[in-house]
Each structure stands twice: as structure tokens, then as C-alpha cells.
Amino acid sequence: MASTKEIKRRIKSIKNTKKITKAMELVAASKMKKAVTQTLASRHYAKYSQEVLARVSASIKDSTHPFLSDRGHKKILVVVVTSNKGLCGAYNAQVFRAALDLLKTKPDREYSFIAVGKKGEAWLRRLVAIRNDAKNEHNQNLKIVASFPDLPDAPTLRDTQAIANIAISEYENGTYDRVKVIYTNYVSALSQTPEVLQILPVSKKDIERAVTDMKEHNDTVTAPTTEYVMEPNSESLVIHLIEQLSKTHIYQMLLESIASEQSSRMVAMKNASDAAGESIDELTLVFNKARQSSITQEISEISAGMASVS
């Protein structure tokens, strides 16, 4: 059994750690509240934008524009959204697992990445180095085309414009056939799910599916009762809407990821604080037993000494 001095030192060390985790939990809770408020507020705009797009796109029969036409799926650009800091539970690991699943299910594709967050950038650099090694059995042609490691905790639409502009322009130029985003969808403070969502090209089926999903959760989406006159034409309007909505969707996914990150960090720090409290209680019990044993031994020695004298 460890000495009482050693046990006291361990208790003090764990108490100091608990103070840190508790402070981080409170900070994460404060940031989570702001992030969730911002995320939920912008969801309404995304829903109504999808409704407008669905109404306008109903008049388009066939289109050859890159935003609406399927060019294949050989070259794929993937935006990977992670955190800048650690200590957020399985948040980053879930995103990495989703990325690996994508590479595993479609290994014959050529993947390029846009890394958002320092953790994702570091992980992708290791992955690219490993997968591009000719000696590796999972050899793939991977590369990182851009990285954004310093986004603020509460980004604005302007902060995310560079990410969206690269993704949209590279797709429109024909460099890539598809653009996907791997992010974490915020469900609740205790639940966040990694998602892989394709933002380009946009098919009418995707729009109709999105509107159908919204109808199940929101009765504000209704069929149009008025005919609209669109200038110069409905296709030009839809193309413009798709470009703007793609930027909005990327921004929304970043907000969802930030809310998920802070929620995951708050829960992780709470679990760490609770575990530290349990360890302190256990060590305190061990300390009391060791102290009691020491006192009992001293009493026994004193009693034995007095008995020998008498």
C-alpha cells in the first residue's frame, strides 16, 4: 500500500486536474450555447431557400449546366470539417472514420481534400503520405488542395466564402466531377452524427427529397399557388440560386460542426470531471484506511511497550 504522503500528493494532483476540466466544461458550455443558437437560427434560412429553389426548378425540364448535370464520379473533391483543438471526445475520430469509409467504399476514385481545422489538416497529411506510398496495399492518388486551420469559433458567412469559392469554381471549371462535405450534424447536446453530403452537382431528385423531408418536420413548405414570371429565364435563376445555396450549405455545415464540437467537448470535460471526483473519493477512502491503520499500529506499539515495562 502506498504511503499516506504519496496518496495525499495524488489527491492534490487530481483535484488540480478537476479544476481545469471543470473550467473547460463551463467554457465549452458557454460557447456551445452561442453556437447552437447561431446554428438553429440559420437552419430556417436554409429550409426556406430550399423551398424557393424547389418552386423555381419545377419549371426546368432539361439542363446542360454543370450544376445540374451529372458528369460522372471519377474525380471527387471532399471538404473535411474538423476542430482546431482536441479534448472533444470522439468528435474528430467520427469524421476521420467517415472519410476512411468513403475511401474504402469507392477506392477507384481520385480524391482531393479541403481541410477545415488543424486536426483534420494534420490527419489528412498523414493519410496522404501513407496512401500515396507505392508500397502500400491501399495505394490511392490523394492530395490536399487547400487548408483552413484558423476559422473563428463563431464564423460569419464571409469567413467561409473562401472555402465555398474554391469548391464551386473548381467544380464549375471541370476539375472535379463531384463535391462532397464530411461534417458533424448537430442533433442535441448528447448526440452528434457524422454526415457525408454531396453539394454539387444538384439533381432535381435531391431538391424534391429535401423538400419532402422538410414537409415532414415543417408545415410551412407548401405547393406554389401563384405563377411567377422569371427574368431572364428560370434556368438562369436556378443556377444563381444553386451557387448561393451551395455557399450557404457549406456555411451551415460549419455551424453544425462547431455546435457539435463544443457539445462534445462539454460532455467530455464533464465526464472527465466526474471521473476525477470518483478517483478523489476512492483515494480519500484509501488514505483514511491507511491513516487508521497507521494509528492502530502506533497504539498497539505503545500498548506493547507499556505492558513490557509493567
Secondary structure as UniProt FT lines:
FT   HELIX           4..57
FT   TURN            58..59
FT   TURN            66..68
FT   STRAND          75..81
FT   TURN            89..90
FT   HELIX           91..105
FT   TURN            107..108
FT   STRAND          110..116
FT   HELIX           118..131
FT   TURN            134..135
FT   TURN            137..138
FT   STRAND          142..148
FT   HELIX           158..160
FT   HELIX           161..172
FT   TURN            173..174
FT   STRAND          178..188
FT   TURN            189..190
FT   STRAND          191..200
FT   HELIX           204..217
FT   TURN            219..220
FT   HELIX           234..309
//
